[in-house]
Amino acid sequence: MSAPPALSQPDRRMDALVANGEFPITAKDFDVISGIMMAQTGISLPIAKANLVYSRVAKRLRQLGLRDFKEYCALVTSADGAAECQEMIASLTTNVTRFFREPHHFEHLKTKILPDLVAAARTGGRIRLWSAACSSGQEPYSMALTLLSVMPDAAKYDVKILATDIDPNMLKAGAEGIYDEAALEPVPASLRERWFRALNDGTGRRQAVDEMRKLVSFKKLNLIGSWPIRNKFHAVFCRNVAIYFENDTQEMIWSRFFPLLEDQAALYIGHSERVSGLAEALLRSDGITIYRPNGAKGARA
Ligand SMILES: C[S@@+](CC[C@H](N)C(=O)[O-])C[C@H]1O[C@@H](n2cnc3c(N)ncnc32)[C@H](O)[C@@H]1O
């Protein structure tokens, strides 16, 4: 006798509460929020992240005077909800960063990538670097500081650092370039004194000097969207962001960097990330979480 057809799960499951707190959040609400995050940022939020989603978004409900996540989901999916949807995305992206995070990348940049470039830039060449998930600017300024430590007069030459992120709040913070003492702690004292001016407002904060800020352009760019980029780069830092994406999205992103890398360029990725899939044929390892484009000079597509 054949088995009876499986009964479909009662719809009740979607009404189940997935986190505890003052604002009810059901599995259905969670699906709406995680669906928006996947579609708009590539960030994967499994149900195990329900408490994190709750804690980050609940304050928006409080500020807006809403009763539950059902009302909030109705708002962010409504025609008038685009601005709140951006707020939600900003609250759910993780922006943790610090100066000279993963120091071996900056050592590699300084010793393996920059020497030839600096010499070429002094005779009319150019230097192009990209921080592709720059958060509040510590990463692109660490790149700038590394360059300035070997080329203090970089501002006189054709040198540009592109700093991109999906989160406009982070881009604004990066462009301002103001950091407190704790944030600046990993910056060697000599570089801190030379390239950050004290604000003298009693807070101990410092601001990146104009000469350094002018080297860095902060622009919005979604790694899973279109990349309006024409030039190639000598170094790309794309660190601690792909970890939030599903595997196929990660592979797609690594592959997309390849045509944007100069022949002798380096791609730096986060400490728990790994180039995988089709991109493995395009990029070869040159140290821990450091990759160089494969293929002899001139032999690439
Ligand atoms: C954990 S921070 C990493 C910052 C820096 N790269 C580092 O390693 O210190 C991740 C950053 O990726 C950004 N991000 C998340 N999804 C993105 C996407 N789809 N496109 C561009 N940036 C994204 C977030 O806004 C956040 O600032």
The ligand as an SDF file (V2000), in Angstrom:
LIG
                    3D

 27 29  0  0  0  0  0  0  0  0999 V2000
   32.2440   44.2990    8.7860 C   0  0  0  0  0  0  0  0  0  0  0  0
   32.3710   45.7250    7.7530 S   0  0  0  0  0  0  0  0  0  0  0  0
   33.9990   45.5010    7.0710 C   0  0  0  0  0  0  0  0  0  0  0  0
   34.7750   46.8050    6.9610 C   0  0  0  0  0  0  0  0  0  0  0  0
   36.2020   46.6690    6.4650 C   0  0  0  0  0  0  0  0  0  0  0  0
   36.2540   46.1210    5.1180 N   0  0  0  0  0  0  0  0  0  0  0  0
   37.0270   45.8220    7.4120 C   0  0  0  0  0  0  0  0  0  0  0  0
   37.3460   44.6820    7.0800 O   0  0  0  0  0  0  0  0  0  0  0  0
   37.3570   46.2930    8.5020 O   0  0  0  0  0  0  0  0  0  0  0  0
   31.2960   45.2740    6.3780 C   0  0  0  0  0  0  0  0  0  0  0  0
   30.8530   46.4460    5.5420 C   0  0  0  0  0  0  0  0  0  0  0  0
   30.2670   45.9330    4.3600 O   0  0  0  0  0  0  0  0  0  0  0  0
   29.1810   46.7780    3.9990 C   0  0  0  0  0  0  0  0  0  0  0  0
   28.2810   46.0240    3.1060 N   0  0  0  0  0  0  0  0  0  0  0  0
   27.3700   45.0690    3.4300 C   0  0  0  0  0  0  0  0  0  0  0  0
   26.7480   44.6240    2.3330 N   0  0  0  0  0  0  0  0  0  0  0  0
   27.2560   45.3150    1.2780 C   0  0  0  0  0  0  0  0  0  0  0  0
   27.0270   45.3020   -0.1160 C   0  0  0  0  0  0  0  0  0  0  0  0
   26.1090   44.4950   -0.6690 N   0  0  0  0  0  0  0  0  0  0  0  0
   27.7250   46.1590   -0.8980 N   0  0  0  0  0  0  0  0  0  0  0  0
   28.6530   46.9870   -0.3520 C   0  0  0  0  0  0  0  0  0  0  0  0
   28.9270   47.0430    0.9640 N   0  0  0  0  0  0  0  0  0  0  0  0
   28.2400   46.2050    1.7770 C   0  0  0  0  0  0  0  0  0  0  0  0
   28.5590   47.1740    5.3180 C   0  0  0  0  0  0  0  0  0  0  0  0
   27.8090   48.3620    5.2070 O   0  0  0  0  0  0  0  0  0  0  0  0
   29.8110   47.3240    6.2010 C   0  0  0  0  0  0  0  0  0  0  0  0
   30.2520   48.6530    6.2660 O   0  0  0  0  0  0  0  0  0  0  0  0
  1  2  1  0
  2  3  1  0
  2 10  1  0
  3  4  1  0
  4  5  1  0
  5  6  1  0
  5  7  1  0
  7  8  2  0
  7  9  1  0
 10 11  1  0
 11 12  1  0
 11 26  1  0
 12 13  1  0
 13 14  1  0
 13 24  1  0
 14 15  1  0
 14 23  1  0
 15 16  2  0
 16 17  1  0
 17 18  1  0
 17 23  2  0
 18 19  1  0
 18 20  2  0
 20 21  1  0
 21 22  2  0
 22 23  1  0
 24 25  1  0
 24 26  1  0
 26 27  1  0
M  CHG  2   2   1   9  -1
M  END
$$$$
